[in-house]
Amino acid sequence: MIKNSKHFIFSMMLLILFYSLASPVQAEAGYNLVKSYAPQETAVFIDGTIRILEQKTYLADDGNLYVPVKLLNNLQNIKVNYDKGIVVNSSKGNFIIDKTNSLIYKNITYIKLKSFLVITGYSAKHVADGFSVFIWSDSQGYEKSLKIINNLKASPSGVRSYLGTKVFLYKSNKVGWIVNVRYSNFGLTYVNIFLKNGDIVEESIFENEPSSFCTYDQYELIKTGFHGKYYWANSNKLPSSSPLHNIEKVYFNSLDLKNDNLVIKLTRTNGDHATIDIPLHGFPSSDIYNGFYSQNPKLIHPGWSQRVWDIIAMHHVAIGMTEEQVLMSWGNPGSRTDYNSSSSSAAQWVYDHDILFFYNGLLDSVTSY
């Protein structure tokens, strides 16, 4: 929390900003962007077109948006001179940007969006649940911005945050930014993705989870967050082409997303190297958690005998195994029926060619057909 004296100083500085914007912009230096716990990255659309910069725009804890000064570059009728400090010339006047009205964050110079609008004469609307700010210079830019905003508002809340997000497309291995979100009923939302080469492609999101792309943050997590660690194979959830034994310990050498697959290069217990391609179905990290245990299952179940572990490793089942042990060996059944009374319980599990009958939680019989 900020002490009252600092609140007073901050309020006075805001007054200075208010009365001096007609000449060189005045504002407090620093404050909440630097001190924010986790500034929220915000996409920027100018006249209905996304503006992609290496320098990001952030929403700070103080409720203000902070934009990089370089956002002023290449705007019509705006000239920025960096020869001696930062001097901006626009139709609204001449403005000096210095330490009294800007701040440095991650080695980038930032000003408040309010100051940006004073300098340019533009208007803006921040759409919080879309993590985007729309800035326009004229009525045409306003209409383009409003169309995107209205599409966003008509979309389910769970997909709005994708607007402006950098994404990786599974099938084409391309990178782009989502520039429009449009709901089309029955749980299906269409998104337009602006690619690095300037093309725009359309993908869809069913309910809240995309199946054909992921955010670029998730892509980077796959590339850097899982390699160099040991995992244990859950071969019930891996492709039939996988050479891994059930609960086999493996070492992840590298991971990548390529041609609709999660590609894992690993080293097996016997020292052999292998590559496993797992078809992607949604968030790529979920396929890792489905196909592998991040902790040795034997440590999770220290009471299970070695005989049981050997049976599980061979994908077999045996009379007397618990339901959890059978699940680890064969995975989920195609269907199951439970029977309960005051003194006992029973269950029937049906697999492709086998029917398993449990009595009081233990496997009692196996019928093949």
ZAKEGU-316602 format. One line per field, with one value per residue (C-alpha): chain; x, z, y; residue in three letters; residue number from 1. Coordinates in Angstrom, 2 decimals. Example, Ala and Ser with C-alpha at 12.3 -4.5 7.8 and 13.67 -1.06 7.14 Angstrom:
chaine = (A  A)
east = (12.30  13.67)
up = (7.80  7.14)
north = (-4.50  -1.06)
residu = (Ala  Ser)
num = (1  2)
***
This chain:
chaine = (A  A  A  A  A  A  A  A  A  A  A  A  A  A  A  A  A  A  A  A  A  A  A  A  A  A  A  A  A  A  A  A  A  A  A  A  A  A  A  A  A  A  A  A  A  A  A  A  A  A  A  A  A  A  A  A  A  A  A  A  A  A  A  A  A  A  A  A  A  A  A  A  A  A  A  A  A  A  A  A  A  A  A  A  A  A  A  A  A  A  A  A  A  A  A  A  A  A  A  A  A  A  A  A  A  A  A  A  A  A  A  A  A  A  A  A  A  A  A  A  A  A  A  A  A  A  A  A  A  A  A  A  A  A  A  A  A  A  A  A  A  A  A  A  A  A  A  A  A  A  A  A  A  A  A  A  A  A  A  A  A  A  A  A  A  A  A  A  A  A  A  A  A  A  A  A  A  A  A  A  A  A  A  A  A  A  A  A  A  A  A  A  A  A  A  A  A  A  A  A  A  A  A  A  A  A  A  A  A  A  A  A  A  A  A  A  A  A  A  A  A  A  A  A  A  A  A  A  A  A  A  A  A  A  A  A  A  A  A  A  A  A  A  A  A  A  A  A  A  A  A  A  A  A  A  A  A  A  A  A  A  A  A  A  A  A  A  A  A  A  A  A  A  A  A  A  A  A  A  A  A  A  A  A  A  A  A  A  A  A  A  A  A  A  A  A  A  A  A  A  A  A  A  A  A  A  A  A  A  A  A  A  A  A  A  A  A  A  A  A  A  A  A  A  A  A  A  A  A  A  A  A  A  A  A  A  A  A  A  A  A  A  A  A  A  A  A  A  A  A  A  A  A  A  A  A  A  A  A  A  A  A  A  A  A  A  A  A  A)
east = (0.00  1.10  1.26  -1.02  1.86  2.57  -1.11  -0.96  2.13  0.54  -2.65  -0.68  1.24  -2.03  -3.14  0.09  -0.59  -4.11  -3.08  -0.01  -1.02  -1.49  2.31  5.00  3.27  3.73  3.04  4.47  7.61  7.50  4.78  2.58  3.89  7.25  5.69  2.82  2.81  2.17  1.42  -1.15  -0.04  -2.59  -3.02  -3.20  -5.44  -5.11  -7.92  -9.07  -5.67  -3.50  -0.20  2.56  5.56  8.40  7.60  4.38  1.50  0.61  -2.28  -0.85  -2.20  -3.19  -5.76  -3.80  -2.60  1.05  2.09  5.63  6.70  7.60  3.89  3.98  6.34  4.84  1.52  0.18  1.03  3.21  6.95  9.22  12.75  15.19  18.28  18.12  15.80  12.37  10.45  7.08  5.50  1.82  -1.18  -1.85  1.48  5.06  5.66  8.78  8.93  11.40  11.73  8.99  6.29  7.54  9.00  11.44  10.21  12.26  14.58  11.69  10.30  6.57  3.90  0.30  -2.35  -3.95  -0.81  -0.63  -4.15  -3.38  -0.31  -2.05  -5.61  -6.81  -9.60  -9.52  -11.53  -10.06  -11.84  -10.66  -11.96  -10.51  -7.11  -7.10  -7.19  -8.69  -7.32  -8.74  -7.87  -11.11  -14.67  -13.56  -11.12  -13.87  -16.25  -13.59  -12.77  -16.44  -17.07  -14.34  -15.52  -19.15  -18.09  -16.06  -18.92  -21.23  -18.75  -18.58  -16.52  -14.18  -12.83  -12.60  -9.11  -7.82  -8.23  -4.84  -3.04  0.00  -0.69  0.97  -0.98  -0.45  -1.01  0.96  3.55  2.94  2.73  0.10  -2.10  -5.85  -7.46  -11.16  -13.37  -16.84  -19.35  -21.38  -23.75  -23.67  -20.53  -18.43  -16.39  -14.45  -11.23  -9.25  -5.49  -3.11  0.06  3.58  3.52  0.41  -2.12  -5.27  -6.58  -9.69  -9.72  -12.37  -12.72  -15.27  -16.58  -13.45  -10.61  -9.01  -7.96  -5.96  -3.72  -2.36  -1.10  2.52  3.22  2.05  4.22  7.27  6.41  6.45  9.80  11.48  9.47  9.49  12.82  15.69  13.40  12.35  8.81  7.03  5.02  1.27  1.11  -2.68  -2.79  0.09  -0.28  -0.16  3.08  4.84  7.63  7.43  6.44  3.80  5.26  8.69  10.99  12.18  14.19  12.84  15.63  13.47  9.89  8.38  5.04  5.13  2.58  -0.31  1.81  3.57  7.04  8.99  12.59  13.54  15.97  14.62  15.72  17.89  19.71  17.95  16.75  13.18  10.86  7.14  4.59  1.39  -1.55  -2.61  -6.16  -6.12  -3.69  -0.41  0.68  -2.45  -1.14  2.04  0.12  -2.17  0.63  3.16  3.37  5.53  6.26  7.24  3.92  5.69  6.37  2.71  1.65  4.43  2.17  1.72  3.77  6.43  4.24  1.48  3.92  5.20  1.63  0.90  4.09  3.03  -0.49  -2.02  -4.59  -4.96  -7.62  -7.40  -6.16  -7.84  -9.79  -6.98  -4.39  -6.53  -6.95  -3.18  -2.73  -5.61  -6.89  -10.55  -13.14  -15.49  -18.39  -18.99  -21.96  -21.93  -24.06  -24.29  -26.07  -25.86  -23.26  -21.31  -20.49  -19.89  -18.95  -18.78  -16.23  -16.42  -13.33  -12.99  -12.81  -13.07  -15.59  -14.17  -16.25  -15.25  -16.56  -15.96  -13.34  -11.25  -11.13  -13.16  -13.39  -12.38  -14.43  -13.03  -15.31)
up = (0.00  -0.63  2.32  2.50  1.86  -1.41  -2.33  -1.75  -3.92  -6.62  -6.57  -6.86  -9.82  -11.53  -11.13  -12.73  -15.63  -16.07  -16.25  -18.45  -21.31  -23.69  -23.70  -23.07  -21.39  -17.62  -15.56  -12.70  -13.47  -12.75  -10.33  -10.87  -14.06  -12.43  -9.07  -10.38  -9.19  -12.70  -15.40  -17.83  -21.44  -23.68  -27.45  -29.42  -32.44  -34.35  -36.77  -36.60  -37.39  -34.82  -34.15  -33.50  -31.65  -29.78  -27.03  -25.28  -23.90  -20.26  -17.87  -14.45  -10.93  -10.89  -13.66  -16.31  -19.64  -20.45  -24.11  -25.53  -27.02  -30.21  -30.78  -32.03  -34.84  -38.33  -37.36  -39.89  -39.18  -36.20  -36.16  -33.40  -33.06  -30.89  -31.52  -28.26  -25.91  -27.35  -29.10  -30.72  -33.30  -34.11  -35.15  -31.43  -30.80  -29.81  -26.88  -24.96  -23.41  -20.56  -17.09  -15.76  -17.90  -18.81  -17.21  -18.12  -17.93  -19.26  -20.85  -22.88  -22.52  -21.68  -21.40  -20.26  -22.89  -21.74  -22.70  -26.00  -26.86  -25.96  -28.19  -31.18  -30.83  -31.24  -29.25  -27.56  -25.83  -23.53  -23.58  -20.38  -20.89  -24.41  -23.11  -25.92  -26.44  -29.58  -30.80  -33.76  -35.62  -37.53  -38.09  -40.46  -37.88  -35.26  -37.40  -37.97  -34.27  -33.26  -35.52  -33.77  -30.33  -31.05  -32.34  -29.18  -26.87  -28.63  -28.06  -24.98  -22.15  -22.20  -25.67  -25.49  -24.04  -27.28  -29.11  -29.88  -28.67  -30.46  -31.46  -33.07  -35.69  -35.46  -39.05  -40.88  -38.13  -38.58  -36.09  -36.08  -34.02  -33.49  -34.87  -34.73  -32.63  -33.94  -32.26  -34.57  -32.17  -31.01  -28.98  -32.05  -32.30  -35.41  -35.13  -37.80  -37.45  -39.00  -40.04  -40.13  -43.93  -43.94  -44.79  -42.71  -41.99  -40.14  -37.38  -34.89  -31.15  -29.83  -26.49  -24.80  -26.09  -29.55  -31.21  -34.16  -32.42  -29.04  -27.60  -28.32  -24.57  -24.52  -27.55  -25.79  -22.64  -24.66  -26.19  -22.93  -19.92  -20.15  -21.58  -19.40  -17.01  -16.31  -16.91  -16.71  -19.70  -19.48  -22.60  -22.38  -23.54  -26.04  -29.75  -30.59  -32.49  -29.24  -28.32  -24.61  -21.96  -19.46  -16.58  -18.27  -17.08  -19.90  -20.24  -22.38  -24.60  -26.55  -27.47  -30.44  -32.13  -35.78  -38.44  -36.00  -33.64  -30.34  -31.14  -28.16  -28.51  -25.53  -24.12  -22.84  -19.78  -21.93  -23.43  -26.81  -28.34  -29.58  -31.10  -30.31  -32.31  -30.36  -32.36  -30.86  -29.57  -27.66  -25.24  -26.04  -22.41  -21.70  -24.04  -21.97  -18.72  -20.29  -21.79  -19.00  -15.23  -13.91  -10.76  -10.38  -9.79  -7.47  -5.07  -5.15  -4.30  -2.07  -0.75  -4.09  -4.48  -7.14  -8.65  -9.22  -10.82  -13.15  -14.21  -14.86  -16.87  -19.13  -19.60  -17.89  -15.14  -12.40  -9.96  -6.73  -8.31  -7.18  -9.54  -9.47  -10.39  -13.31  -14.51  -14.50  -16.51  -19.01  -18.78  -18.64  -19.77  -22.63  -20.20  -16.56  -14.38  -10.60  -8.13  -4.46  -1.42  2.27  2.75  -0.51  -3.85  -7.30  -10.72  -14.29  -16.66  -20.39  -22.61  -26.34  -25.84  -22.10  -19.30  -15.80  -12.69  -9.37  -5.94  -3.06  -5.12  -6.10  -9.49  -9.12  -12.68  -16.29  -19.26  -22.79  -25.83)
north = (0.00  3.61  5.96  9.02  11.42  9.69  9.85  13.61  14.00  11.87  13.97  17.19  15.85  14.92  18.53  19.67  17.30  18.65  22.31  21.90  19.59  22.52  22.94  20.29  17.33  17.15  14.02  12.07  10.11  6.42  5.36  2.34  0.74  0.16  -0.69  -2.80  -6.40  -7.74  -5.13  -6.53  -6.66  -4.95  -5.16  -1.90  -1.31  1.97  2.79  -0.84  -2.33  -4.06  -2.32  -4.83  -3.48  -5.11  -2.61  -3.62  -1.56  -2.24  -1.71  -0.85  -1.24  2.43  1.77  3.69  2.38  3.08  3.09  3.12  6.43  4.56  4.05  7.65  6.69  6.45  8.05  10.51  14.17  13.15  13.73  12.45  13.78  11.83  14.00  15.96  14.14  13.36  16.13  15.47  17.75  17.28  19.34  19.82  21.51  20.75  18.42  17.54  14.08  13.84  12.37  14.67  13.11  9.64  6.57  3.84  0.26  -2.66  -0.07  1.40  4.94  5.02  7.69  7.42  6.80  10.07  11.94  10.08  11.23  14.83  14.78  13.17  14.44  10.84  9.14  5.75  3.04  0.41  -2.97  -4.60  -8.14  -8.14  -6.99  -4.43  -0.68  0.85  4.18  6.07  9.24  9.90  8.68  5.94  4.62  4.81  2.70  0.05  -0.04  -0.18  -3.19  -5.19  -4.05  -5.02  -8.45  -8.91  -7.93  -10.42  -13.25  -15.52  -14.07  -17.07  -16.24  -12.45  -12.50  -14.06  -10.75  -9.22  -12.34  -13.70  -17.32  -20.33  -22.31  -26.07  -27.12  -24.42  -23.80  -20.08  -17.22  -14.50  -12.20  -12.49  -9.33  -10.19  -12.47  -13.35  -15.64  -17.88  -19.70  -23.35  -22.73  -21.89  -18.68  -17.67  -15.69  -13.86  -14.24  -11.72  -13.61  -12.23  -12.23  -10.02  -12.73  -13.18  -16.68  -17.82  -20.42  -21.49  -22.00  -24.47  -23.23  -21.81  -23.97  -23.70  -26.95  -25.64  -23.11  -22.06  -18.81  -18.06  -18.13  -21.75  -22.50  -21.07  -23.03  -26.27  -25.36  -24.41  -25.58  -29.39  -30.46  -31.61  -33.52  -37.11  -38.38  -41.73  -42.94  -43.45  -45.56  -45.83  -42.22  -42.34  -43.23  -46.93  -46.27  -45.30  -47.77  -46.92  -49.43  -48.44  -46.34  -46.45  -43.67  -41.40  -38.20  -35.33  -33.97  -31.49  -30.66  -28.86  -28.21  -29.17  -30.15  -30.65  -32.73  -32.39  -33.76  -35.14  -36.32  -38.45  -40.98  -44.29  -46.23  -48.54  -45.54  -45.65  -42.39  -42.09  -39.50  -39.53  -37.53  -36.86  -35.41  -32.09  -31.74  -28.46  -26.89  -28.68  -29.04  -31.13  -33.85  -34.02  -34.37  -37.00  -39.08  -38.86  -38.80  -35.99  -37.99  -41.65  -43.47  -45.89  -43.02  -42.04  -45.62  -47.01  -49.78  -51.54  -54.72  -55.22  -57.94  -55.39  -52.95  -55.68  -56.49  -52.80  -52.40  -55.32  -53.88  -56.90  -57.22  -59.83  -60.94  -58.96  -55.70  -52.49  -50.26  -47.69  -50.34  -51.52  -47.92  -47.45  -50.64  -50.45  -46.90  -45.92  -48.49  -47.84  -48.01  -48.87  -49.79  -49.52  -51.48  -50.55  -51.93  -51.25  -54.00  -54.21  -52.63  -54.01  -52.64  -53.85  -52.31  -52.97  -52.68  -53.50  -57.26  -57.76  -57.37  -56.82  -57.38  -55.77  -56.70  -54.27  -52.43  -55.47  -57.21  -60.42  -61.79  -61.13  -62.29  -62.02  -61.98)
residu = (Met  Ile  Lys  Asn  Ser  Lys  His  Phe  Ile  Phe  Ser  Met  Met  Leu  Leu  Ile  Leu  Phe  Tyr  Ser  Leu  Ala  Ser  Pro  Val  Gln  Ala  Glu  Ala  Gly  Tyr  Asn  Leu  Val  Lys  Ser  Tyr  Ala  Pro  Gln  Glu  Thr  Ala  Val  Phe  Ile  Asp  Gly  Thr  Ile  Arg  Ile  Leu  Glu  Gln  Lys  Thr  Tyr  Leu  Ala  Asp  Asp  Gly  Asn  Leu  Tyr  Val  Pro  Val  Lys  Leu  Leu  Asn  Asn  Leu  Gln  Asn  Ile  Lys  Val  Asn  Tyr  Asp  Lys  Gly  Ile  Val  Val  Asn  Ser  Ser  Lys  Gly  Asn  Phe  Ile  Ile  Asp  Lys  Thr  Asn  Ser  Leu  Ile  Tyr  Lys  Asn  Ile  Thr  Tyr  Ile  Lys  Leu  Lys  Ser  Phe  Leu  Val  Ile  Thr  Gly  Tyr  Ser  Ala  Lys  His  Val  Ala  Asp  Gly  Phe  Ser  Val  Phe  Ile  Trp  Ser  Asp  Ser  Gln  Gly  Tyr  Glu  Lys  Ser  Leu  Lys  Ile  Ile  Asn  Asn  Leu  Lys  Ala  Ser  Pro  Ser  Gly  Val  Arg  Ser  Tyr  Leu  Gly  Thr  Lys  Val  Phe  Leu  Tyr  Lys  Ser  Asn  Lys  Val  Gly  Trp  Ile  Val  Asn  Val  Arg  Tyr  Ser  Asn  Phe  Gly  Leu  Thr  Tyr  Val  Asn  Ile  Phe  Leu  Lys  Asn  Gly  Asp  Ile  Val  Glu  Glu  Ser  Ile  Phe  Glu  Asn  Glu  Pro  Ser  Ser  Phe  Cys  Thr  Tyr  Asp  Gln  Tyr  Glu  Leu  Ile  Lys  Thr  Gly  Phe  His  Gly  Lys  Tyr  Tyr  Trp  Ala  Asn  Ser  Asn  Lys  Leu  Pro  Ser  Ser  Ser  Pro  Leu  His  Asn  Ile  Glu  Lys  Val  Tyr  Phe  Asn  Ser  Leu  Asp  Leu  Lys  Asn  Asp  Asn  Leu  Val  Ile  Lys  Leu  Thr  Arg  Thr  Asn  Gly  Asp  His  Ala  Thr  Ile  Asp  Ile  Pro  Leu  His  Gly  Phe  Pro  Ser  Ser  Asp  Ile  Tyr  Asn  Gly  Phe  Tyr  Ser  Gln  Asn  Pro  Lys  Leu  Ile  His  Pro  Gly  Trp  Ser  Gln  Arg  Val  Trp  Asp  Ile  Ile  Ala  Met  His  His  Val  Ala  Ile  Gly  Met  Thr  Glu  Glu  Gln  Val  Leu  Met  Ser  Trp  Gly  Asn  Pro  Gly  Ser  Arg  Thr  Asp  Tyr  Asn  Ser  Ser  Ser  Ser  Ser  Ala  Ala  Gln  Trp  Val  Tyr  Asp  His  Asp  Ile  Leu  Phe  Phe  Tyr  Asn  Gly  Leu  Leu  Asp  Ser  Val  Thr  Ser  Tyr)
num = (1  2  3  4  5  6  7  8  9  10  11  12  13  14  15  16  17  18  19  20  21  22  23  24  25  26  27  28  29  30  31  32  33  34  35  36  37  38  39  40  41  42  43  44  45  46  47  48  49  50  51  52  53  54  55  56  57  58  59  60  61  62  63  64  65  66  67  68  69  70  71  72  73  74  75  76  77  78  79  80  81  82  83  84  85  86  87  88  89  90  91  92  93  94  95  96  97  98  99  100  101  102  103  104  105  106  107  108  109  110  111  112  113  114  115  116  117  118  119  120  121  122  123  124  125  126  127  128  129  130  131  132  133  134  135  136  137  138  139  140  141  142  143  144  145  146  147  148  149  150  151  152  153  154  155  156  157  158  159  160  161  162  163  164  165  166  167  168  169  170  171  172  173  174  175  176  177  178  179  180  181  182  183  184  185  186  187  188  189  190  191  192  193  194  195  196  197  198  199  200  201  202  203  204  205  206  207  208  209  210  211  212  213  214  215  216  217  218  219  220  221  222  223  224  225  226  227  228  229  230  231  232  233  234  235  236  237  238  239  240  241  242  243  244  245  246  247  248  249  250  251  252  253  254  255  256  257  258  259  260  261  262  263  264  265  266  267  268  269  270  271  272  273  274  275  276  277  278  279  280  281  282  283  284  285  286  287  288  289  290  291  292  293  294  295  296  297  298  299  300  301  302  303  304  305  306  307  308  309  310  311  312  313  314  315  316  317  318  319  320  321  322  323  324  325  326  327  328  329  330  331  332  333  334  335  336  337  338  339  340  341  342  343  344  345  346  347  348  349  350  351  352  353  354  355  356  357  358  359  360  361  362  363  364  365  366  367  368  369)
***
